[in-house]
Amino acid sequence: MADIIIDSKTKIIFAAVFVIFLLGTGTLVFHELEKWGYIDSFYFTTVTLTTIGYGDLVPHTDTGKLITSAFAILGVGTFLFALSVIAQNYFDERLKKFKDHPLRRVANKSIHHVKKLKFNKENLINQKEHKVFERKWIIKFFLQTILKRNLKIQI
C-alpha cells in the first residue's frame, strides 16, 4: 500500500478548517439547545474548545452537557494537532536553513576528513560508533557556532 504524504501547509489548512467547523457547529448547536444568543454560544464554544472553562456559562440540558463533553475532547485533539503541525513546520524551516548555511558546509568538510579515518576490525571504533561520533560532533559544532554568534561568548 502506498504511503500518502501530506505537506505541512495542507495539514495547517485542514486543522484551521476543522477548528472553524467546530466553532460554527458549536455556536449553532448551543444556540438551539440552550437557547443562548449567538455571541454567548460562540463564546461558550470557544472557551470549551480551548479548555479555558471560565464557568460563567454552563449547559443546563443533558444533551447540552453531552455535546459539551464531545466538543471538549474534539477541541483538545484538534488544537494539539494544529500546534504540532505548526511546530513541525517551524523546525523543518529551521533545518532547511541550517542545511544551506555556510557553517554546515564547513562542518561537512570536517566530517569528510573524519570519514577518511575509517577504522577496520583491528582498530577500536566500528561504523556504528563512528556514526554516533559524527552526530555528536555536528551537534556540538552547530551549538558552539550558534552560541558564539548569537550570545557572543567564548566556549
NORLINJO-V226614 format. One record per backbone hydrogen bond with DSSP energy under -1.0 kcal/mol. NH is the residue of the N-H (numbers start at 1). CO is the residue of the C=O. E is the energy in kcal/mol with one decimal. If there is no record, write none. Layout:
# NORLINJO-V226614
NH/CO/E
NH/CO/E
This chain:
# NORLINJO-V226614
11/7/-1.7
12/8/-2.6
13/9/-2.4
14/10/-2.6
15/11/-2.6
16/12/-2.6
17/13/-2.8
18/14/-2.4
19/15/-2.4
20/16/-2.5
21/17/-2.5
22/18/-2.6
23/19/-2.6
24/20/-2.6
25/21/-2.9
26/22/-2.8
27/23/-2.2
28/24/-2.3
29/25/-2.9
30/26/-2.7
31/27/-1.7
32/28/-2.0
33/29/-3.2
34/30/-1.6
36/30/-1.0
41/37/-2.4
42/38/-2.7
43/39/-2.8
44/40/-2.8
45/41/-2.4
46/42/-2.6
47/43/-2.7
48/44/-2.3
49/45/-2.9
50/46/-2.0
51/48/-1.3
52/47/-1.7
53/47/-1.1
65/61/-1.9
66/62/-2.2
67/63/-2.6
68/64/-2.2
69/65/-2.0
70/66/-2.2
71/67/-2.8
72/68/-2.3
73/69/-2.0
74/70/-2.7
75/71/-2.9
76/72/-2.3
77/73/-1.9
78/74/-2.5
79/75/-2.9
80/76/-2.5
81/77/-2.2
82/78/-2.6
83/79/-2.5
84/80/-2.5
85/81/-2.2
86/82/-2.3
87/83/-2.5
88/84/-2.5
89/85/-2.5
90/86/-2.3
91/87/-2.5
92/88/-2.4
93/89/-2.2
94/90/-2.1
95/91/-2.3
96/92/-2.2
97/93/-2.1
98/94/-2.2
99/95/-2.6
100/96/-1.6
105/101/-1.2
106/102/-1.7
107/103/-2.4
108/104/-2.7
109/105/-2.0
110/106/-2.2
111/107/-2.6
112/108/-2.4
113/109/-1.7
114/110/-1.8
115/111/-2.7
116/112/-1.2
117/114/-1.4
123/120/-1.3
130/126/-2.1
131/127/-2.4
132/128/-2.2
133/129/-2.5
134/130/-2.3
135/131/-2.5
136/132/-2.5
137/133/-2.4
138/134/-2.6
139/135/-2.5
140/136/-2.6
141/137/-2.8
142/138/-2.8
143/139/-2.8
144/140/-2.6
145/141/-2.3
146/142/-2.6
147/143/-2.9
148/144/-2.5
149/145/-2.4
150/146/-3.4
151/147/-1.9
